[in-house]
């Protein structure tokens, strides 16, 4: 008996169908059991009695320049010191106007303004002119759900930088606002 006598076109097609079905089931199994995406929320115990919870994301402005956006909530003991958004633009490219508040817009009817504010641990003299920090506590308590936001960062001698925060970024920020300190 010759090997070619054992493999007929019908047998070959049956094996190909089985192989395709097995591969499809394997891919489906991988997709169904894939681990969920991990949020970029981290907790730091900076010193005894002081805890910071933070989320760090990269956002782009209308000129496609990257900005680092860090939302953090700091506790001293069980007392909240505040919820802040620190924005870092590229050095030498932008100078943030710290005399103006950050404008936050949803694209619909909701608008907020976050004032320039430093957390107690950050002296004003430490921040370079491409970095600004805003009090985000009121904005996050008034926000009903994670929605896309446009942040208008005031700049010196330029139009404001328009940063877009996607809903998943805003969800992380809302999660931080609802976080309580770990013992």
Buried (B, 14 or more C-beta within 10 A) or exposed (E): EEEEEEEEEEEEEEEEEEEEEEEEEEEEEEEEEEEEEEEEBEEEEEEEEBBBBBBBBEBEBEEEBEBBBBBBBBBBEEEBBBBBBBBBBEEEEBBBBBEBBBBBBBEEEBEBEBEBBBBEEBEEEEBEBBBBBBBBBEBBEEBEEBBBBBBBBBBEEEEBBBBBBEEEBBBBBBBBBEBEBEE
